[in-house]
């Protein structure tokens, strides 16, 4: 076994790991988790207060 055989073996193992990670990430069990994470930027509980309004409130106090 020379260095080229080791390189080929490493390439095959890296490809298998890549396919495994892709399969894990796109499995149906993860869909609900990813759907919830996709909605996080749109799920805002606090009301939007423009910066100008905050500055006015500070000055009037």
PDB file of N, CA, C and O in Angstrom:
ATOM      1  N   UNK A   1       0.860  -1.177   0.000  1.00  0.00           N
ATOM      2  CA  UNK A   1       0.000   0.000   0.000  1.00  0.00           C
ATOM      3  C   UNK A   1       0.901   1.234   0.000  1.00  0.00           C
ATOM      4  O   UNK A   1       1.704   1.434   0.911  1.00  0.00           O
ATOM      5  N   UNK A   2       0.755   2.039  -1.019  1.00  0.00           N
ATOM      6  CA  UNK A   2       1.561   3.261  -1.089  1.00  0.00           C
ATOM      7  C   UNK A   2       0.680   4.477  -0.801  1.00  0.00           C
ATOM      8  O   UNK A   2      -0.491   4.342  -0.446  1.00  0.00           O
ATOM      9  N   UNK A   3       1.254   5.645  -0.957  1.00  0.00           N
ATOM     10  CA  UNK A   3       0.559   6.891  -0.605  1.00  0.00           C
ATOM     11  C   UNK A   3      -0.665   7.133  -1.487  1.00  0.00           C
ATOM     12  O   UNK A   3      -1.651   7.712  -1.032  1.00  0.00           O
ATOM     13  N   UNK A   4      -0.610   6.698  -2.737  1.00  0.00           N
ATOM     14  CA  UNK A   4      -1.754   6.902  -3.630  1.00  0.00           C
ATOM     15  C   UNK A   4      -2.963   6.072  -3.201  1.00  0.00           C
ATOM     16  O   UNK A   4      -4.104   6.510  -3.352  1.00  0.00           O
ATOM     17  N   UNK A   5      -2.718   4.883  -2.671  1.00  0.00           N
ATOM     18  CA  UNK A   5      -3.826   4.078  -2.151  1.00  0.00           C
ATOM     19  C   UNK A   5      -4.457   4.754  -0.941  1.00  0.00           C
ATOM     20  O   UNK A   5      -5.679   4.744  -0.793  1.00  0.00           O
ATOM     21  N   UNK A   6      -3.640   5.337  -0.079  1.00  0.00           N
ATOM     22  CA  UNK A   6      -4.161   6.054   1.081  1.00  0.00           C
ATOM     23  C   UNK A   6      -4.959   7.282   0.658  1.00  0.00           C
ATOM     24  O   UNK A   6      -5.990   7.590   1.255  1.00  0.00           O
ATOM     25  N   UNK A   7      -4.490   7.975  -0.358  1.00  0.00           N
ATOM     26  CA  UNK A   7      -5.229   9.141  -0.863  1.00  0.00           C
ATOM     27  C   UNK A   7      -6.578   8.724  -1.426  1.00  0.00           C
ATOM     28  O   UNK A   7      -7.588   9.389  -1.195  1.00  0.00           O
ATOM     29  N   UNK A   8      -6.591   7.624  -2.162  1.00  0.00           N
ATOM     30  CA  UNK A   8      -7.853   7.130  -2.720  1.00  0.00           C
ATOM     31  C   UNK A   8      -8.807   6.712  -1.609  1.00  0.00           C
ATOM     32  O   UNK A   8     -10.000   7.009  -1.667  1.00  0.00           O
ATOM     33  N   UNK A   9      -8.288   6.029  -0.603  1.00  0.00           N
ATOM     34  CA  UNK A   9      -9.111   5.614   0.522  1.00  0.00           C
ATOM     35  C   UNK A   9      -9.672   6.825   1.264  1.00  0.00           C
ATOM     36  O   UNK A   9     -10.845   6.832   1.638  1.00  0.00           O
ATOM     37  N   UNK A  10      -8.854   7.835   1.478  1.00  0.00           N
ATOM     38  CA  UNK A  10      -9.316   9.043   2.149  1.00  0.00           C
ATOM     39  C   UNK A  10     -10.395   9.741   1.329  1.00  0.00           C
ATOM     40  O   UNK A  10     -11.368  10.241   1.893  1.00  0.00           O
ATOM     41  N   UNK A  11     -10.238   9.783   0.014  1.00  0.00           N
ATOM     42  CA  UNK A  11     -11.242  10.405  -0.847  1.00  0.00           C
ATOM     43  C   UNK A  11     -12.580   9.674  -0.741  1.00  0.00           C
ATOM     44  O   UNK A  11     -13.632  10.306  -0.649  1.00  0.00           O
ATOM     45  N   UNK A  12     -12.535   8.363  -0.752  1.00  0.00           N
ATOM     46  CA  UNK A  12     -13.764   7.574  -0.636  1.00  0.00           C
ATOM     47  C   UNK A  12     -14.411   7.790   0.731  1.00  0.00           C
ATOM     48  O   UNK A  12     -15.628   7.951   0.816  1.00  0.00           O
ATOM     49  N   UNK A  13     -13.620   7.795   1.795  1.00  0.00           N
ATOM     50  CA  UNK A  13     -14.161   8.018   3.137  1.00  0.00           C
ATOM     51  C   UNK A  13     -14.738   9.421   3.283  1.00  0.00           C
ATOM     52  O   UNK A  13     -15.775   9.596   3.922  1.00  0.00           O
ATOM     53  N   UNK A  14     -14.084  10.417   2.702  1.00  0.00           N
ATOM     54  CA  UNK A  14     -14.598  11.787   2.760  1.00  0.00           C
ATOM     55  C   UNK A  14     -15.914  11.897   1.995  1.00  0.00           C
ATOM     56  O   UNK A  14     -16.828  12.596   2.431  1.00  0.00           O
ATOM     57  N   UNK A  15     -16.014  11.215   0.862  1.00  0.00           N
ATOM     58  CA  UNK A  15     -17.253  11.237   0.093  1.00  0.00           C
ATOM     59  C   UNK A  15     -18.389  10.561   0.863  1.00  0.00           C
ATOM     60  O   UNK A  15     -19.520  11.047   0.864  1.00  0.00           O
ATOM     61  N   UNK A  16     -18.086   9.454   1.508  1.00  0.00           N
ATOM     62  CA  UNK A  16     -19.103   8.764   2.308  1.00  0.00           C
ATOM     63  C   UNK A  16     -19.558   9.649   3.464  1.00  0.00           C
ATOM     64  O   UNK A  16     -20.748   9.704   3.772  1.00  0.00           O
ATOM     65  N   UNK A  17     -18.618  10.341   4.104  1.00  0.00           N
ATOM     66  CA  UNK A  17     -18.979  11.256   5.191  1.00  0.00           C
ATOM     67  C   UNK A  17     -19.843  12.395   4.667  1.00  0.00           C
ATOM     68  O   UNK A  17     -20.814  12.781   5.318  1.00  0.00           O
ATOM     69  N   UNK A  18     -19.506  12.936   3.506  1.00  0.00           N
ATOM     70  CA  UNK A  18     -20.291  14.016   2.908  1.00  0.00           C
ATOM     71  C   UNK A  18     -21.715  13.556   2.608  1.00  0.00           C
ATOM     72  O   UNK A  18     -22.673  14.258   2.933  1.00  0.00           O
ATOM     73  N   UNK A  19     -21.858  12.408   2.004  1.00  0.00           N
ATOM     74  CA  UNK A  19     -23.189  11.880   1.687  1.00  0.00           C
ATOM     75  C   UNK A  19     -23.969  11.627   2.975  1.00  0.00           C
ATOM     76  O   UNK A  19     -25.173  11.878   3.026  1.00  0.00           O
ATOM     77  N   UNK A  20     -23.302  11.135   4.008  1.00  0.00           N
ATOM     78  CA  UNK A  20     -23.969  10.905   5.284  1.00  0.00           C
ATOM     79  C   UNK A  20     -24.463  12.189   5.917  1.00  0.00           C
ATOM     80  O   UNK A  20     -25.574  12.231   6.445  1.00  0.00           O
ATOM     81  N   UNK A  21     -23.662  13.232   5.874  1.00  0.00           N
ATOM     82  CA  UNK A  21     -24.067  14.520   6.442  1.00  0.00           C
ATOM     83  C   UNK A  21     -25.224  15.120   5.656  1.00  0.00           C
ATOM     84  O   UNK A  21     -26.161  15.654   6.250  1.00  0.00           O
ATOM     85  N   UNK A  22     -25.174  15.040   4.333  1.00  0.00           N
ATOM     86  CA  UNK A  22     -26.273  15.554   3.503  1.00  0.00           C
ATOM     87  C   UNK A  22     -27.549  14.769   3.783  1.00  0.00           C
ATOM     88  O   UNK A  22     -28.623  15.360   3.900  1.00  0.00           O
ATOM     89  N   UNK A  23     -27.448  13.457   3.891  1.00  0.00           N
ATOM     90  CA  UNK A  23     -28.621  12.630   4.188  1.00  0.00           C
ATOM     91  C   UNK A  23     -29.196  13.001   5.548  1.00  0.00           C
ATOM     92  O   UNK A  23     -30.413  13.113   5.697  1.00  0.00           O
ATOM     93  N   UNK A  24     -28.331  13.193   6.542  1.00  0.00           N
ATOM     94  CA  UNK A  24     -28.781  13.565   7.885  1.00  0.00           C
ATOM     95  C   UNK A  24     -29.460  14.935   7.874  1.00  0.00           C
ATOM     96  O   UNK A  24     -30.504  15.116   8.500  1.00  0.00           O
ATOM     97  N   UNK A  25     -28.870  15.902   7.162  1.00  0.00           N
ATOM     98  CA  UNK A  25     -29.401  17.268   7.159  1.00  0.00           C
ATOM     99  C   UNK A  25     -30.741  17.365   6.438  1.00  0.00           C
ATOM    100  O   UNK A  25     -31.593  18.162   6.830  1.00  0.00           O
ATOM    101  N   UNK A  26     -30.937  16.583   5.413  1.00  0.00           N
ATOM    102  CA  UNK A  26     -32.170  16.661   4.633  1.00  0.00           C
ATOM    103  C   UNK A  26     -33.181  15.574   4.993  1.00  0.00           C
ATOM    104  O   UNK A  26     -34.145  15.365   4.256  1.00  0.00           O
ATOM    105  N   UNK A  27     -32.982  14.892   6.095  1.00  0.00           N
ATOM    106  CA  UNK A  27     -33.937  13.854   6.483  1.00  0.00           C
ATOM    107  C   UNK A  27     -35.261  14.495   6.903  1.00  0.00           C
ATOM    108  O   UNK A  27     -35.299  15.655   7.314  1.00  0.00           O
ATOM    109  N   UNK A  28     -36.323  13.740   6.795  1.00  0.00           N
ATOM    110  CA  UNK A  28     -37.663  14.254   7.108  1.00  0.00           C
ATOM    111  C   UNK A  28     -37.817  14.616   8.581  1.00  0.00           C
ATOM    112  O   UNK A  28     -38.634  15.472   8.920  1.00  0.00           O
ATOM    113  N   UNK A  29     -37.055  13.985   9.453  1.00  0.00           N
ATOM    114  CA  UNK A  29     -37.153  14.294  10.883  1.00  0.00           C
ATOM    115  C   UNK A  29     -36.678  15.708  11.185  1.00  0.00           C
ATOM    116  O   UNK A  29     -37.091  16.284  12.192  1.00  0.00           O
ATOM    117  N   UNK A  30     -35.838  16.274  10.360  1.00  0.00           N
ATOM    118  CA  UNK A  30     -35.291  17.607  10.597  1.00  0.00           C
ATOM    119  C   UNK A  30     -36.149  18.711   9.978  1.00  0.00           C
ATOM    120  O   UNK A  30     -35.906  19.889  10.240  1.00  0.00           O
ATOM    121  N   UNK A  31     -37.138  18.361   9.171  1.00  0.00           N
ATOM    122  CA  UNK A  31     -37.913  19.358   8.441  1.00  0.00           C
ATOM    123  C   UNK A  31     -38.603  20.355   9.370  1.00  0.00           C
ATOM    124  O   UNK A  31     -38.563  21.558   9.108  1.00  0.00           O
ATOM    125  N   UNK A  32     -39.225  19.894  10.432  1.00  0.00           N
ATOM    126  CA  UNK A  32     -39.919  20.820  11.326  1.00  0.00           C
ATOM    127  C   UNK A  32     -38.939  21.757  12.019  1.00  0.00           C
ATOM    128  O   UNK A  32     -39.237  22.935  12.216  1.00  0.00           O
ATOM    129  N   UNK A  33     -37.776  21.242  12.389  1.00  0.00           N
ATOM    130  CA  UNK A  33     -36.765  22.087  13.034  1.00  0.00           C
ATOM    131  C   UNK A  33     -36.302  23.182  12.090  1.00  0.00           C
ATOM    132  O   UNK A  33     -36.170  24.340  12.487  1.00  0.00           O
ATOM    133  N   UNK A  34     -36.056  22.814  10.836  1.00  0.00           N
ATOM    134  CA  UNK A  34     -35.581  23.801   9.867  1.00  0.00           C
ATOM    135  C   UNK A  34     -36.679  24.785   9.479  1.00  0.00           C
ATOM    136  O   UNK A  34     -36.394  25.953   9.213  1.00  0.00           O
ATOM    137  N   UNK A  35     -37.925  24.332   9.444  1.00  0.00           N
ATOM    138  CA  UNK A  35     -39.031  25.252   9.159  1.00  0.00           C
ATOM    139  C   UNK A  35     -39.170  26.288  10.271  1.00  0.00           C
ATOM    140  O   UNK A  35     -39.405  27.466  10.001  1.00  0.00           O
ATOM    141  N   UNK A  36     -39.024  25.849  11.518  1.00  0.00           N
ATOM    142  CA  UNK A  36     -39.078  26.797  12.635  1.00  0.00           C
ATOM    143  C   UNK A  36     -37.908  27.775  12.581  1.00  0.00           C
ATOM    144  O   UNK A  36     -38.084  28.967  12.832  1.00  0.00           O
ATOM    145  N   UNK A  37     -36.728  27.284  12.260  1.00  0.00           N
ATOM    146  CA  UNK A  37     -35.555  28.155  12.174  1.00  0.00           C
ATOM    147  C   UNK A  37     -35.691  29.148  11.026  1.00  0.00           C
ATOM    148  O   UNK A  37     -35.200  30.273  11.119  1.00  0.00           O
ATOM    149  N   UNK A  38     -36.350  28.746   9.950  1.00  0.00           N
ATOM    150  CA  UNK A  38     -36.535  29.649   8.815  1.00  0.00           C
ATOM    151  C   UNK A  38     -37.474  30.798   9.154  1.00  0.00           C
ATOM    152  O   UNK A  38     -37.376  31.873   8.562  1.00  0.00           O
ATOM    153  N   UNK A  39     -38.383  30.583  10.099  1.00  0.00           N
ATOM    154  CA  UNK A  39     -39.337  31.620  10.469  1.00  0.00           C
ATOM    155  C   UNK A  39     -38.828  32.544  11.577  1.00  0.00           C
ATOM    156  O   UNK A  39     -39.490  33.533  11.890  1.00  0.00           O
ATOM    157  N   UNK A  40     -37.686  32.254  12.173  1.00  0.00           N
ATOM    158  CA  UNK A  40     -37.175  33.066  13.277  1.00  0.00           C
ATOM    159  C   UNK A  40     -36.997  34.541  12.925  1.00  0.00           C
ATOM    160  O   UNK A  40     -37.350  35.385  13.749  1.00  0.00           O
ATOM    161  N   UNK A  41     -36.471  34.905  11.752  1.00  0.00           N
ATOM    162  CA  UNK A  41     -36.334  36.338  11.459  1.00  0.00           C
ATOM    163  C   UNK A  41     -37.675  37.059  11.366  1.00  0.00           C
ATOM    164  O   UNK A  41     -37.744  38.267  11.594  1.00  0.00           O
ATOM    165  N   UNK A  42     -38.725  36.342  11.040  1.00  0.00           N
ATOM    166  CA  UNK A  42     -40.040  36.954  10.888  1.00  0.00           C
ATOM    167  C   UNK A  42     -40.855  36.917  12.171  1.00  0.00           C
ATOM    168  O   UNK A  42     -41.892  37.575  12.257  1.00  0.00           O
ATOM    169  N   UNK A  43     -40.415  36.174  13.157  1.00  0.00           N
ATOM    170  CA  UNK A  43     -41.141  36.018  14.412  1.00  0.00           C
ATOM    171  C   UNK A  43     -40.595  37.008  15.431  1.00  0.00           C
ATOM    172  O   UNK A  43     -39.673  36.697  16.184  1.00  0.00           O
ATOM    173  N   UNK A  44     -41.172  38.198  15.444  1.00  0.00           N
ATOM    174  CA  UNK A  44     -40.698  39.259  16.321  1.00  0.00           C
ATOM    175  C   UNK A  44     -41.784  39.578  17.335  1.00  0.00           C
ATOM    176  O   UNK A  44     -42.875  40.012  16.967  1.00  0.00           O
ATOM    177  N   UNK A  45     -41.489  39.365  18.602  1.00  0.00           N
ATOM    178  CA  UNK A  45     -42.469  39.626  19.651  1.00  0.00           C
ATOM    179  C   UNK A  45     -42.483  41.082  20.086  1.00  0.00           C
ATOM    180  O   UNK A  45     -43.511  41.579  20.546  1.00  0.00           O
ATOM    181  N   UNK A  46     -41.367  41.767  19.949  1.00  0.00           N
ATOM    182  CA  UNK A  46     -41.310  43.156  20.395  1.00  0.00           C
ATOM    183  C   UNK A  46     -41.748  44.087  19.266  1.00  0.00           C
ATOM    184  O   UNK A  46     -41.413  43.848  18.106  1.00  0.00           O
ATOM    185  N   UNK A  47     -42.490  45.138  19.590  1.00  0.00           N
ATOM    186  CA  UNK A  47     -42.923  46.072  18.540  1.00  0.00           C
ATOM    187  C   UNK A  47     -41.739  46.888  18.025  1.00  0.00           C
ATOM    188  O   UNK A  47     -40.790  47.168  18.758  1.00  0.00           O
ATOM    189  N   UNK A  48     -41.816  47.253  16.778  1.00  0.00           N
ATOM    190  CA  UNK A  48     -40.754  48.047  16.164  1.00  0.00           C
ATOM    191  C   UNK A  48     -40.912  49.501  16.573  1.00  0.00           C
ATOM    192  O   UNK A  48     -41.980  50.089  16.401  1.00  0.00           O
ATOM    193  N   UNK A  49     -39.854  50.078  17.112  1.00  0.00           N
ATOM    194  CA  UNK A  49     -39.836  51.489  17.480  1.00  0.00           C
ATOM    195  C   UNK A  49     -38.677  52.118  16.720  1.00  0.00           C
ATOM    196  O   UNK A  49     -37.519  51.788  16.978  1.00  0.00           O
ATOM    197  N   UNK A  50     -38.969  53.019  15.785  1.00  0.00           N
ATOM    198  CA  UNK A  50     -37.883  53.639  15.021  1.00  0.00           C
ATOM    199  C   UNK A  50     -36.904  54.370  15.937  1.00  0.00           C
ATOM    200  O   UNK A  50     -37.278  54.836  17.014  1.00  0.00           O
ATOM    201  N   UNK A  51     -35.675  54.463  15.509  1.00  0.00           N
ATOM    202  CA  UNK A  51     -34.626  55.116  16.291  1.00  0.00           C
ATOM    203  C   UNK A  51     -34.973  56.581  16.560  1.00  0.00           C
ATOM    204  O   UNK A  51     -34.658  57.099  17.631  1.00  0.00           O
ATOM    205  N   UNK A  52     -35.607  57.247  15.619  1.00  0.00           N
ATOM    206  CA  UNK A  52     -35.963  58.655  15.804  1.00  0.00           C
ATOM    207  C   UNK A  52     -36.969  58.815  16.943  1.00  0.00           C
ATOM    208  O   UNK A  52     -36.891  59.779  17.703  1.00  0.00           O
ATOM    209  N   UNK A  53     -37.897  57.893  17.065  1.00  0.00           N
ATOM    210  CA  UNK A  53     -38.874  57.959  18.151  1.00  0.00           C
ATOM    211  C   UNK A  53     -38.204  57.741  19.504  1.00  0.00           C
ATOM    212  O   UNK A  53     -38.579  58.379  20.488  1.00  0.00           O
ATOM    213  N   UNK A  54     -37.229  56.859  19.562  1.00  0.00           N
ATOM    214  CA  UNK A  54     -36.516  56.625  20.812  1.00  0.00           C
ATOM    215  C   UNK A  54     -35.752  57.873  21.229  1.00  0.00           C
ATOM    216  O   UNK A  54     -35.707  58.206  22.413  1.00  0.00           O
ATOM    217  N   UNK A  55     -35.153  58.562  20.270  1.00  0.00           N
ATOM    218  CA  UNK A  55     -34.407  59.781  20.579  1.00  0.00           C
ATOM    219  C   UNK A  55     -35.337  60.877  21.085  1.00  0.00           C
ATOM    220  O   UNK A  55     -34.971  61.616  21.999  1.00  0.00           O
ATOM    221  N   UNK A  56     -36.537  60.995  20.508  1.00  0.00           N
ATOM    222  CA  UNK A  56     -37.495  62.007  20.960  1.00  0.00           C
ATOM    223  C   UNK A  56     -37.944  61.732  22.389  1.00  0.00           C
ATOM    224  O   UNK A  56     -38.082  62.660  23.186  1.00  0.00           O
ATOM    225  N   UNK A  57     -38.170  60.485  22.714  1.00  0.00           N
ATOM    226  CA  UNK A  57     -38.603  60.132  24.062  1.00  0.00           C
ATOM    227  C   UNK A  57     -37.528  60.461  25.087  1.00  0.00           C
ATOM    228  O   UNK A  57     -37.843  60.898  26.193  1.00  0.00           O
ATOM    229  N   UNK A  58     -36.275  60.261  24.738  1.00  0.00           N
ATOM    230  CA  UNK A  58     -35.181  60.571  25.655  1.00  0.00           C
ATOM    231  C   UNK A  58     -35.050  62.073  25.878  1.00  0.00           C
ATOM    232  O   UNK A  58     -34.777  62.520  26.992  1.00  0.00           O
ATOM    233  N   UNK A  59     -35.245  62.849  24.817  1.00  0.00           N
ATOM    234  CA  UNK A  59     -35.102  64.301  24.929  1.00  0.00           C
ATOM    235  C   UNK A  59     -36.239  64.906  25.744  1.00  0.00           C
ATOM    236  O   UNK A  59     -36.028  65.861  26.491  1.00  0.00           O
ATOM    237  N   UNK A  60     -37.443  64.354  25.604  1.00  0.00           N
ATOM    238  CA  UNK A  60     -38.587  64.919  26.313  1.00  0.00           C
ATOM    239  C   UNK A  60     -38.584  64.544  27.796  1.00  0.00           C
ATOM    240  O   UNK A  60     -39.274  65.184  28.589  1.00  0.00           O
ATOM    241  N   UNK A  61     -37.836  63.543  28.174  1.00  0.00           N
ATOM    242  CA  UNK A  61     -37.796  63.110  29.585  1.00  0.00           C
ATOM    243  C   UNK A  61     -36.918  63.991  30.421  1.00  0.00           C
ATOM    244  O   UNK A  61     -36.778  63.763  31.623  1.00  0.00           O
TER     245      UNK A  61
END
